[in-house]
């Protein structure tokens, strides 16, 4: 059985990771992936707000996958 322990992600860590992803992927692919607006992704990247604490880890995991896919192309 695969037991993955979810680690709490701070708002600052979340926003930093989103900012880095935006620099590499752009706003639109991130917004499309998570079904949020461009302004929402922009606010995340600028540190104006972040996803709910319970969603930060899953969002960051998905961003890592997107970045790996882009690196593999």
Secondary structure as UniProt FT lines:
FT   HELIX           11..25
FT   HELIX           27..34
FT   HELIX           38..46
FT   HELIX           53..72
//
